[in-house]
Amino acid sequence: MYIGGISCSSFGIAFDIDGVILRGTTPIGNSRRALRRLYDDSGAMNIPFLFLTNGGGIPESRRASELSDILGVKILASQVVQGHSPFRTLLKRYENEFIVATGKGEPYENEFIVAKGKGEPAVVMSEYGFKRVISLEEYASQFKNIDPVAQYKRWTTEQELNCSRNSEKIASSHIDCSQKVKAAFVVSDPVDWGRDIQVLCDILTSGGVPEEENGQQPPLYFAADDLQYQAAFPSERLGMGAFRIALESVFNRIHDKPLEYTSFGKPNPFVFSNAEMILRQLLQFPTPGNVGTEDVRLPSFKTLYMIGDNPLVDVKGAQQAGYPWFSILTRTGVFRQRENHTQYPADMVNLMILYSLFLLLFTVVSVKTICRSLSLHGFLVVSLFPIMTTWFCILCSTPARCGLNTPRSLILYFIGLGTSL
């Protein structure tokens, strides 16, 4: 399909990263080869796709660069949607307010961060445009004895030593922590749970100033709410959802009102609608700088594939988002059961979905190209449907193993592919 001179695909793909594309920093299976099939020989994107992950902790531009190096294809920053990416929508509300941010990252890892008095979570928020943000670690350092076991934490004392060594070279910005914290953001998985739970409880129960009496709880935002995720270790690791449960349990025991918070990330329907919008933009402008002068009105996607490894996050989110989302569940991460998930069954389940899926997709692409040239599209699709079905089932061993255990699910899948270009 061509509109205004732009080649348009009527389907798009959203990949989870951990447990689907990567395990730690190692590509899973044929993921590198599969992703390369989404580009033409010149390196231009043929099919719009993005990475939709609840992970994060670093700016999208840096994550895109890392993925490009690991996967061997050019990934744009706009193709990376992390758990904290929706925090941008809160900029108008908190742009000039004093906020704290916690998550992964060392506040003294380089001179730039020391000079700004910000850890990695605060750097992420600063890139979004928040002007008065400080990392929770730096914030806690301004209150003597707020963390009663800080002296036993080797990494804390080493950081303080490094900071003092650099004090002659670096002029740290003055931080007035007597002002009220207007909001707290959990950008990624915190490193020091004990300290962060303590300091967040101090902020949230006091109304924003730890040394004052009880006040109204400031807003609290989580980038995601995954209980577990697949990392490099063979079994799942506790995620941000586990930290939220721990914080909430403690807060509710020491405060007379329950903890109030907002969680972003999958399966939040907003995340999927935002992903669709980004995919539409990628469909129109698939390369950096390829911004047309005229506003080309593109058709809606017929199918959007969510490929993930967590039924409670990826599949649930796609189901809640509804049409045109189609969920594909892999067995390479959190989900490893033989049968489909009972509570949130995916539209398709497969162990080695990546390469077989793209092999099938590009076979359909080739068939449809021939069909168009011969003006026999409808006839050939109908004629080849049984052959494609049989071949796909052979690739996946059996339909049941793929979660395609009914004629309806098979038909829906192939109709989704067959009408997607």
C-alpha positions in Angstrom: 0.0 0.0 0.0 1.3 3.4 -0.9 0.0 6.7 0.3 1.5 10.1 -0.7 4.6 8.2 -2.0 5.1 6.4 1.3 5.1 2.6 1.5 2.6 1.6 4.2 2.2 -1.6 6.1 -1.2 -2.1 7.7 0.3 -4.0 10.6 2.9 -3.3 13.3 4.8 -5.1 16.0 5.5 -4.3 19.7 8.2 -6.5 21.3 8.9 -6.9 24.9 12.6 -7.1 25.5 13.5 -9.1 28.6 12.6 -12.8 28.1 11.6 -12.2 24.4 14.5 -10.5 22.6 17.2 -10.6 25.3 18.1 -12.6 28.4 20.2 -10.0 30.2 22.3 -8.7 27.3 22.4 -11.9 25.3 20.0 -12.2 22.3 17.5 -15.1 22.6 17.5 -17.7 19.8 17.2 -16.1 16.3 16.0 -12.7 17.6 18.9 -10.8 15.8 18.1 -12.6 12.5 14.4 -12.1 12.9 14.7 -8.3 13.5 17.0 -7.9 10.5 14.1 -9.2 8.4 12.1 -6.1 9.3 14.6 -3.9 7.2 15.4 -3.9 3.5 18.8 -4.2 2.1 19.5 -0.4 2.5 18.7 -0.6 6.2 15.3 1.2 5.9 12.5 -0.1 8.1 10.0 -2.2 6.1 7.6 -2.9 8.9 7.0 -0.5 11.8 8.0 -2.0 15.1 9.0 -0.8 18.6 10.1 -2.2 21.9 7.4 -2.0 24.6 9.0 -2.8 27.9 8.4 -2.1 31.5 12.1 -2.0 32.1 14.1 1.2 32.1 16.3 3.3 34.3 18.2 5.0 31.5 17.2 7.5 28.8 15.5 6.0 25.7 18.3 7.3 23.5 20.9 5.4 25.4 18.8 2.2 25.5 18.3 2.5 21.7 22.0 2.7 21.2 22.6 -0.3 23.4 20.0 -2.3 21.5 21.5 -1.3 18.2 24.9 -2.6 19.3 23.5 -5.9 20.6 21.0 -6.7 17.9 23.0 -5.4 14.9 20.2 -3.1 13.5 19.6 0.6 13.8 17.1 1.2 16.6 15.7 4.8 17.0 15.0 6.3 20.3 11.4 6.7 19.3 11.2 2.9 18.9 12.0 2.4 22.6 9.0 2.8 25.0 10.1 2.1 28.6 8.0 1.9 31.7 8.8 5.4 32.7 8.3 6.9 29.2 4.7 8.0 30.1 6.1 10.2 32.8 6.5 12.8 30.1 2.7 13.3 30.2 3.1 14.7 33.7 5.6 17.4 32.7 3.0 20.2 32.6 2.0 19.4 36.2 5.5 19.0 37.7 7.9 20.8 35.4 9.0 23.4 38.0 8.0 21.5 41.1 10.5 19.8 43.5 10.3 16.1 43.0 12.4 13.0 44.0 13.1 10.0 41.8 14.5 6.6 42.7 15.7 3.5 40.8 18.8 2.0 39.4 22.0 4.0 38.8 25.0 5.4 40.7 24.8 9.1 41.6 28.6 9.5 41.6 29.5 7.5 38.5 30.7 10.5 36.5 31.5 14.2 36.9 28.4 15.4 35.2 26.1 13.6 37.6 28.0 14.7 40.6 27.9 18.3 39.5 24.2 18.2 39.1 23.6 16.3 42.3 21.5 13.8 40.4 21.5 10.0 40.1 20.5 8.1 37.0 16.8 8.2 37.8 16.9 12.0 38.1 18.9 12.2 34.8 16.0 10.3 33.1 13.5 12.7 34.5 15.6 15.7 33.6 15.8 14.6 30.0 12.0 14.6 30.0 12.1 18.2 31.0 11.6 18.2 34.8 13.7 21.0 36.1 13.8 20.4 39.8 14.4 16.7 40.3 16.8 15.0 42.6 17.6 11.3 43.1 16.3 9.8 46.3 19.9 8.8 47.2 21.1 12.3 47.0 18.0 13.5 48.8 18.6 11.1 51.7 22.2 12.2 52.0 20.9 15.7 53.0 19.3 14.3 56.2 21.6 13.1 58.9 20.8 9.6 60.3 17.7 9.2 58.0 19.1 5.8 57.1 20.2 4.2 60.4 22.2 1.5 58.8 24.0 3.6 56.1 27.4 3.2 57.9 27.2 -0.6 57.2 26.7 -0.1 53.4 30.1 -0.3 51.8 28.9 1.2 48.5 27.6 4.3 50.3 30.8 5.0 52.1 32.8 4.4 48.8 30.5 6.9 47.0 31.0 9.5 49.8 34.8 9.0 49.5 34.7 9.4 45.7 32.6 12.5 46.1 35.1 14.1 48.5 38.0 13.3 46.2 36.3 15.1 43.4 35.1 18.0 45.5 38.0 20.2 44.4 37.2 19.6 40.7 33.5 19.7 40.8 31.2 22.3 42.3 28.0 20.5 43.3 24.8 22.5 43.0 23.2 23.6 46.2 20.2 21.5 47.1 17.5 23.0 49.4 15.9 19.9 50.9 13.8 21.9 53.4 11.2 22.5 50.7 8.3 20.2 50.3 8.5 17.3 47.9 5.6 17.6 45.6 5.8 14.1 44.1 7.9 10.9 44.2 8.7 8.8 41.1 9.9 5.2 41.1 11.7 5.3 37.7 13.1 1.7 37.8 13.9 -1.1 40.3 15.5 0.5 43.4 18.9 -0.8 44.5 18.6 -0.2 48.2 15.1 -1.3 49.1 15.6 -0.7 52.9 16.7 2.9 52.5 14.2 3.8 49.8 11.2 2.3 51.7 12.3 4.3 54.8 12.8 7.6 53.0 9.7 7.3 50.9 7.7 6.5 54.0 9.2 9.6 55.6 8.3 11.8 52.6 4.8 10.3 52.1 3.6 10.2 55.7 4.9 13.7 56.4 3.3 15.4 53.5 6.6 16.0 51.7 9.1 17.1 54.4 10.6 14.1 56.4 11.3 16.1 59.6 7.7 17.6 59.9 4.5 16.1 61.3 2.0 14.2 59.3 0.5 15.8 56.3 -1.3 15.0 53.1 0.5 12.3 51.0 2.3 13.7 47.9 1.5 11.8 44.7 3.5 8.6 44.1 4.1 7.2 40.6 5.5 3.9 39.6 6.9 3.3 36.1 5.6 -0.3 36.1 4.1 -2.9 38.4 5.7 -6.2 37.3 5.9 -8.6 40.2 8.6 -10.6 38.3 10.6 -10.4 35.2 13.1 -12.6 33.3 16.7 -11.4 33.6 20.0 -13.3 33.0 19.4 -15.6 36.0 17.5 -18.8 35.0 14.5 -18.1 37.2 12.5 -14.9 37.4 13.6 -12.0 39.5 11.5 -9.7 41.7 10.5 -6.5 39.8 9.1 -3.1 40.6 5.7 -4.6 41.6 7.5 -6.5 44.4 9.0 -3.2 45.6 5.6 -1.6 45.5 4.1 -4.4 47.6 6.8 -4.0 50.2 6.5 -0.2 50.3 2.7 -0.4 50.5 2.8 -3.1 53.3 5.0 -1.0 55.5 3.2 2.3 54.7 -0.2 0.9 55.5 1.1 -0.5 58.9 2.5 2.9 60.0 0.0 5.3 58.6 -3.8 5.6 59.2 -4.6 5.9 55.5 -3.8 3.4 52.7 -1.0 4.3 50.3 -2.2 6.1 47.1 -0.2 5.5 44.0 -0.4 5.4 40.2 1.3 2.7 38.1 2.2 3.1 34.5 3.7 0.6 32.1 2.0 -2.5 30.7 -0.9 -3.6 31.1 -2.1 0.0 31.3 -4.3 0.7 28.3 -2.7 4.1 27.9 0.6 2.4 27.1 -0.9 0.4 24.2 -2.7 3.4 22.7 0.5 5.4 23.0 2.4 2.6 21.3 -0.1 2.5 18.4 0.4 6.3 18.0 4.2 5.8 17.8 3.9 3.0 15.3 1.7 5.2 13.1 4.4 7.9 13.2 7.1 5.2 12.4 4.9 4.1 9.5 4.9 7.6 8.1 8.5 8.5 8.9 10.5 5.3 9.4 14.0 7.0 9.3 15.4 9.9 11.3 14.9 13.2 9.5 12.4 11.7 7.0 9.8 14.3 8.0 7.4 15.2 5.1 6.2 18.7 4.6 2.6 17.6 4.1 0.4 15.9 6.7 -0.3 12.4 5.2 -3.4 10.8 6.6 -2.6 7.2 7.2 -5.2 4.4 7.6 -5.6 2.6 10.9 -3.6 -0.6 11.5 -5.5 -3.8 10.8 -3.3 -5.8 13.2 -0.9 -4.9 15.9 1.1 -7.8 17.3 2.2 -7.7 21.0 5.0 -10.3 21.5 5.7 -10.8 25.1 6.6 -13.4 27.8 4.3 -12.4 30.6 0.5 -13.2 30.5 -0.3 -10.8 33.3 1.4 -7.9 31.6 1.7 -8.4 27.8 -1.3 -10.5 27.1 -3.6 -8.8 29.6 -2.6 -5.4 28.2 -3.2 -6.4 24.6 -6.6 -7.9 25.5 -7.6 -4.8 27.4 -6.5 -2.6 24.6 -8.7 -4.6 22.2 -8.7 -4.3 18.4 -6.4 -4.2 16.6 -4.1 -5.8 19.1 -3.2 -9.5 18.8 -1.2 -11.2 21.6 1.6 -13.6 21.0 3.1 -15.3 24.1 6.6 -16.8 24.1 8.0 -19.5 26.4 11.4 -18.0 26.5 10.9 -15.8 29.6 8.4 -15.6 32.5 5.9 -18.0 30.9 7.0 -21.6 30.4 3.9 -23.7 30.6 3.0 -26.2 28.0 -0.6 -25.1 27.6 -1.9 -21.5 27.2 -2.3 -19.3 30.2 -5.7 -20.0 31.8 -6.6 -16.5 33.1 -5.2 -14.5 30.2 -4.9 -16.9 27.2 -2.9 -15.4 24.4 -4.1 -15.5 20.8 -1.0 -17.5 20.1 1.7 -19.3 22.1 5.0 -20.7 20.8 8.4 -21.6 22.1 10.5 -20.3 19.2 8.0 -17.7 17.9 10.5 -15.1 16.6 12.1 -16.8 13.7 9.1 -18.9 12.7 6.8 -15.9 12.9 8.9 -13.7 10.7 9.5 -16.5 8.3 5.8 -16.9 7.9 5.2 -13.1 7.7 7.7 -12.7 4.9 6.3 -15.7 3.1 3.0 -14.0 3.2 4.6 -10.8 2.0 6.2 -12.6 -1.0 2.9 -14.4 -1.8 1.0 -11.1 -1.7 3.5 -9.4 -3.9 3.0 -12.1 -6.6 -0.7 -12.0 -6.1 -0.9 -8.3 -6.7 1.2 -8.5 -9.9 -1.1 -11.3 -11.2 -4.3 -9.7 -10.0 -5.2 -13.1 -8.4 -4.8 -12.0 -4.8 -8.1 -13.3 -3.5 -7.9 -16.6 -5.3 -4.4 -17.4 -4.3 -4.9 -16.5 -0.6 -7.8 -18.8 -0.4 -5.9 -21.5 -2.3 -2.8 -21.2 -0.3 -4.5 -21.0 3.1 -4.5 -24.8 3.8 -0.8 -25.0 2.8 0.2 -22.1 5.0 -1.8 -23.5 7.9 -0.1 -27.0 7.6 3.3 -25.5 7.2 2.9 -23.2 10.2 1.7 -26.2 12.4 4.7 -28.2 11.3 7.0 -25.3 12.4 5.4 -25.1 15.8 5.1 -28.9 16.2 1.4 -28.9 16.9 -1.4 -26.3 16.9 -2.1 -27.0 20.6 1.5 -26.2 21.5 1.1 -22.9 19.8 -2.1 -22.1 21.5 -3.8 -22.4 18.1 -6.0 -25.3 19.1 -9.2 -24.3 17.4 -10.0 -23.6 13.7 -11.2 -20.1 14.7 -7.9 -19.2 16.2 -6.0 -20.5 13.2 -8.3 -18.6 10.9 -8.0 -15.4 12.9 -4.2 -15.7 12.9 -3.9 -16.2 9.1 -6.5 -13.6 8.3 -4.6 -11.2 10.5 -1.4 -11.9 8.6 -3.0 -12.2 5.2 -4.8 -8.8 5.4 -1.9 -7.0 7.0 0.0 -5.7 4.0 
